[in-house]
Amino acid sequence: MYIKNITKENLDVCDDADSFLQSAMWGEFKSRFGWSALAFLLDWDGYEKCPLLALTRRFAPGFSFAYVPWGPQFPPCFPDGNRAQALAQLAARLKPYLSRNTAFIRFDPLWHDDAGAGVSHNGDGTDLTAVSHNGDAALKAAGFKRAAADIQPPDTVIVNLDVPCEQILASMKPKWRYNISLAGKKGVQVNTGTEKEMETFYSLLKETAQRDGIAIHSFDYYKTLFEICGQRNKKGENLTLRLYTAVHEGDTLAVIVVLFRARYAAYLYGASSNEKRNLMAPYALQWKAMRDAKEAGCQYYDLFGIPPNEDTNHPMAGLYRFKTGFGGKIIHRPGSWDYPYKPVFYSLFNLAEALRKKLRDRKKGIKTSHK
């Protein structure tokens, strides 16, 4: 037995979660957009208690599913080889707390394959050191099915901020250091924006989405995220959502949104203009955000999502080059995995999701594959 007990709690218990996607803030935010947030306290057998956030949503008349983003949070020193079985036990133990029509529960486990190219971002409060696991086979043996589509990006780049700024710069590719310097020499000013810049951010976001063929949320989605983060910060939760703008001669060239929370900073959203792209504004923005995150006490800067590998034919190959050039560690998480409660209805959902993903990938020019 891995879990001694599970108790349903008030959402505020998730204030102590290591990952922002397991936080009370995230639960409150998603509750504004069609999800229901449930908070629990997991009493791991022989280990400390950890909070858990689960989100639920209806996907068809009479049926819903549950989702645990970047969770659960495993205690420090929890045996790597037991994680898949512990995850299956958690799925079974959560079922009585969910509605009867819940067809499956989805997890985004935080562990990763230690293939020599990355470090862990476990969400368990430990340092970013390598964590090995049995891979997909262990999850399949425990009763899980690979989701047809990932919700959170499984692959990312994490920059260590717990070193001097000179060392962070030295770890970047030479061209990246040059571009940061060039932006400054050409007069690009990086400012911390306010709500007044939200409309500018969204305008650039729409421009970027049209250029790169990506989907975006409504304006209200991003505005609400800022509002809730501000409210939670006033209540004492250690987080700040910042909007950075890069301006040149009155023109806003690029904007990024970065969340600072405890030891982690996460680059959530970015947008750039089609104008003056030779001034390298996005490089200056990232460097400013990294320095601010370090000053705020964050130890790690998560660039939050890259293609699975360096494939020049991938439509997002430019994103891979841009983010990996900042010198961080590349890690590969397992992605989204489902534990079916109602196999027949889950199979129907899985087929529909696979079809939607295939159509999206075809539109973007991505060849469908799973790790």
C-alpha positions in Angstrom: 0.0 0.0 0.0 1.4 3.4 -1.0 -1.4 5.7 0.2 -2.5 5.4 3.8 -5.4 7.8 3.5 -7.0 10.5 1.3 -9.1 13.4 2.7 -11.1 16.0 0.8 -10.0 19.5 1.8 -10.6 23.1 1.1 -8.9 24.4 -2.0 -6.5 26.5 0.1 -4.6 23.3 1.1 -3.1 23.4 -2.4 -1.3 26.7 -1.5 1.6 24.4 -0.4 1.8 22.5 -3.7 5.2 22.8 -5.4 3.8 23.1 -8.9 1.7 26.1 -9.9 -0.5 23.7 -11.9 -1.3 22.0 -8.6 -1.9 25.3 -6.7 -5.0 26.8 -5.3 -4.6 29.7 -7.7 -4.8 27.3 -10.7 -7.8 25.5 -9.3 -9.6 28.8 -8.8 -8.7 30.0 -12.2 -9.8 26.9 -14.1 -13.1 27.0 -12.1 -13.9 30.2 -14.1 -13.7 28.3 -17.4 -15.8 25.2 -17.2 -13.9 23.1 -14.7 -14.7 22.1 -11.2 -11.7 22.0 -8.8 -11.3 19.4 -6.0 -8.6 19.5 -3.4 -7.3 16.6 -1.4 -4.6 15.8 1.1 -2.7 12.6 0.4 -1.3 10.7 3.3 1.5 8.6 1.7 2.3 5.5 3.8 5.6 6.2 5.5 6.0 9.7 4.1 4.8 13.2 4.6 1.3 14.4 3.5 1.1 16.2 0.1 -1.7 18.3 -1.5 -3.5 17.2 -4.7 -5.6 19.3 -7.1 -8.0 17.4 -9.4 -10.1 19.1 -12.1 -13.3 17.7 -13.5 -15.2 18.5 -16.6 -18.1 17.1 -18.7 -17.1 16.0 -22.2 -20.4 14.6 -23.4 -24.0 14.6 -22.1 -24.0 12.3 -19.0 -20.2 11.8 -18.9 -17.2 13.6 -17.5 -13.5 13.1 -16.8 -11.0 14.1 -14.1 -7.6 15.6 -14.7 -4.6 16.0 -12.4 -2.2 18.5 -14.0 1.5 17.9 -13.1 0.6 15.6 -10.2 0.6 13.9 -7.9 3.4 15.5 -5.9 5.5 12.6 -4.6 7.3 12.9 -1.3 11.1 13.2 -1.4 12.9 9.9 -1.6 9.8 8.0 -2.9 11.1 5.0 -4.8 11.2 5.7 -8.5 10.2 2.1 -9.4 7.0 2.3 -7.4 5.6 5.5 -8.9 3.5 3.9 -11.7 1.8 1.5 -9.2 1.3 4.3 -6.7 -0.3 6.4 -9.5 -2.7 3.5 -10.3 -3.6 3.1 -6.6 -4.3 6.9 -6.4 -6.6 6.7 -9.4 -8.6 3.9 -7.8 -8.7 5.7 -4.4 -9.9 8.9 -6.0 -12.9 7.3 -7.8 -15.3 7.5 -4.8 -14.8 11.2 -4.7 -15.7 11.7 -8.3 -19.1 11.7 -9.9 -20.6 8.4 -11.0 -20.4 9.4 -14.7 -16.6 9.9 -14.6 -15.2 7.8 -17.5 -11.5 8.2 -16.7 -8.9 10.2 -14.9 -5.9 11.8 -16.6 -2.5 12.5 -15.1 0.5 14.4 -16.3 3.3 12.8 -14.2 6.2 15.0 -13.5 9.0 12.3 -13.6 11.0 11.9 -16.7 13.3 9.5 -18.6 16.9 9.9 -17.6 18.5 9.6 -21.0 21.4 11.8 -20.2 19.9 14.9 -21.7 17.9 16.2 -18.8 17.1 16.8 -15.2 14.0 16.2 -13.2 11.3 18.8 -12.3 9.4 16.5 -10.0 7.3 18.9 -8.1 8.3 17.1 -4.9 10.4 19.9 -3.4 13.7 18.3 -4.2 16.5 19.7 -6.3 16.5 19.2 -10.0 18.5 15.9 -10.0 18.0 13.0 -12.4 15.1 10.6 -11.7 14.7 7.4 -13.5 11.6 5.3 -14.0 10.4 2.3 -15.9 9.0 4.3 -18.7 5.8 3.7 -20.6 5.8 0.0 -20.0 5.4 0.5 -16.2 2.4 2.8 -16.7 0.8 0.4 -19.2 1.4 -2.5 -16.8 -0.4 -0.5 -14.0 -3.5 -0.1 -16.2 -2.9 3.2 -17.8 -3.6 4.2 -21.4 -1.5 6.7 -23.4 -3.7 9.8 -24.0 -4.3 10.6 -27.6 -3.2 14.2 -26.9 -1.1 15.9 -24.3 -2.6 18.7 -22.3 0.6 20.1 -20.8 3.9 20.1 -22.8 5.9 17.0 -21.9 9.2 18.5 -23.2 10.7 21.6 -21.9 13.9 23.5 -21.1 14.8 24.6 -17.5 17.4 27.2 -16.8 19.2 27.0 -13.4 19.1 30.5 -11.8 20.9 29.4 -8.7 24.2 30.6 -10.1 25.7 34.1 -10.8 24.2 36.0 -13.8 27.5 35.8 -15.5 27.3 32.0 -15.4 23.8 32.0 -16.8 24.9 34.1 -19.7 28.0 31.9 -20.2 25.8 28.8 -20.5 23.9 30.4 -23.4 24.9 29.9 -27.0 27.1 32.7 -28.2 24.5 34.0 -30.7 22.0 34.3 -27.9 24.4 36.5 -25.8 25.0 38.6 -28.9 21.3 39.0 -29.6 20.7 40.1 -26.0 23.4 42.7 -26.3 22.3 43.8 -29.8 18.7 44.5 -28.5 20.1 46.8 -25.9 22.5 48.6 -28.3 19.7 49.2 -30.7 17.6 50.8 -28.1 15.0 48.1 -27.2 13.5 49.0 -23.8 12.1 46.2 -21.7 9.4 47.3 -19.3 7.2 45.6 -16.7 3.7 46.0 -18.1 0.4 46.6 -16.2 -3.2 45.9 -17.1 -3.1 48.8 -19.5 -0.8 46.6 -21.7 -3.2 43.6 -21.7 -4.9 44.8 -24.9 -1.5 45.3 -26.6 -0.5 41.8 -25.5 -3.6 40.2 -26.9 -3.3 42.1 -30.1 0.3 40.8 -30.6 -0.9 37.3 -29.5 -3.5 37.2 -32.3 -0.8 38.4 -34.7 1.5 35.6 -33.6 -1.3 33.0 -33.7 -2.1 33.9 -37.3 1.6 33.8 -38.3 2.5 30.6 -36.6 -0.8 28.7 -36.9 -1.4 28.3 -33.1 -4.6 28.4 -31.0 -5.1 31.0 -28.3 -7.7 31.6 -25.6 -10.1 34.5 -25.4 -9.0 37.9 -24.0 -11.0 37.2 -20.9 -9.0 34.1 -20.2 -5.7 35.9 -19.8 -7.3 38.9 -18.1 -8.9 36.6 -15.5 -5.5 34.9 -14.9 -3.9 38.2 -14.0 -6.9 39.1 -11.7 -6.8 35.8 -9.8 -3.0 35.9 -9.4 -3.3 39.4 -8.0 -6.0 38.4 -5.6 -4.1 35.2 -4.4 -0.9 37.3 -3.9 -2.8 39.7 -1.7 -4.0 36.7 0.4 -0.4 35.8 1.1 0.3 33.2 -1.6 3.8 33.6 -2.9 3.2 34.3 -6.6 3.4 37.1 -9.1 2.3 37.1 -12.7 4.3 39.6 -14.7 3.8 41.0 -18.2 7.0 42.2 -19.9 7.0 44.5 -23.0 9.8 45.2 -25.4 9.4 48.7 -26.9 11.5 50.5 -29.6 10.7 54.1 -30.6 7.2 53.7 -29.3 6.5 50.4 -31.1 5.8 47.4 -28.9 7.7 44.6 -30.6 7.2 41.7 -28.2 5.4 40.7 -25.0 5.9 37.8 -22.6 3.9 36.6 -19.5 5.9 34.9 -16.7 4.7 33.5 -13.5 6.9 33.7 -10.4 5.9 31.2 -7.7 8.2 30.2 -4.9 11.3 28.5 -6.4 10.0 28.4 -9.9 9.4 30.9 -12.7 7.5 29.7 -15.7 7.3 31.5 -19.1 3.7 30.9 -19.9 2.9 33.1 -23.0 4.7 35.0 -25.6 3.9 37.1 -28.6 5.8 39.2 -31.1 5.2 41.7 -33.9 6.0 41.1 -37.5 7.9 44.4 -37.5 11.6 45.1 -36.6 12.3 41.4 -36.0 16.0 42.2 -36.6 16.1 44.0 -33.2 15.9 40.7 -31.3 13.4 41.9 -28.8 12.3 38.4 -27.6 15.9 37.6 -26.4 16.0 40.8 -24.3 12.6 39.9 -22.8 13.7 36.5 -21.7 17.0 37.7 -20.1 15.1 40.4 -18.2 12.6 37.9 -16.9 15.4 35.5 -15.8 17.2 38.2 -13.9 14.0 39.4 -12.2 13.1 35.8 -11.3 16.5 35.3 -9.8 16.2 38.5 -7.8 12.8 37.4 -6.6 14.3 34.2 -5.2 13.4 31.7 -7.9 15.9 29.0 -8.5 14.6 27.7 -11.8 13.2 29.3 -15.0 11.0 27.0 -17.0 10.7 27.9 -20.7 7.6 25.7 -20.7 7.4 23.7 -23.8 9.4 22.6 -26.9 9.0 20.1 -29.6 10.1 16.6 -28.6 13.4 16.7 -30.5 15.6 18.8 -32.8 13.8 18.1 -36.0 14.3 20.8 -38.7 11.2 19.7 -40.5 9.0 20.2 -37.5 6.8 23.3 -37.9 7.8 24.5 -34.4 11.6 23.9 -35.0 12.2 27.6 -34.5 10.7 27.4 -31.0 13.1 24.5 -30.2 16.1 26.5 -31.4 15.1 29.6 -29.6 14.4 28.0 -26.2 17.3 25.6 -26.1 19.7 28.4 -27.0 19.4 29.8 -23.5 21.5 27.0 -22.1 19.0 25.2 -19.9 18.6 21.5 -19.4 16.2 19.6 -21.7 13.8 17.2 -20.0 11.2 14.8 -21.4 8.2 13.9 -19.2 5.9 11.0 -19.9 3.0 13.2 -21.2 -0.7 12.6 -20.4 -1.8 9.1 -19.3 -5.4 8.0 -18.6 -6.8 5.5 -16.1 -10.2 4.3 -17.4 -13.1 3.8 -15.1 -15.6 3.1 -17.9 -13.5 1.4 -20.6 -16.2 1.6 -23.4 -16.9 5.3 -23.0 -13.2 6.0 -22.5 -12.5 4.3 -25.8 -15.0 6.5 -27.6 -13.5 9.6 -26.1 -10.0 8.5 -27.0 -11.0 7.9 -30.6 -12.6 11.3 -30.9 -9.6 13.0 -29.3 -7.2 11.2 -31.6 -9.2 12.3 -34.6 -9.2 15.9 -33.4 -5.4 15.8 -32.8 -4.8 14.3 -36.2 -6.7 17.1 -37.9 -4.9 19.8 -35.9 -1.5 18.2 -36.6 -2.3 18.0 -40.3 -3.2 21.7 -40.3 0.1 22.5 -38.7 2.1 20.0 -40.8 3.1 17.8 -37.8 3.5 14.1 -38.4 1.5 12.3 -35.6 3.6 10.2 -33.3 3.8 9.2 -29.6 6.9 8.7 -27.5 
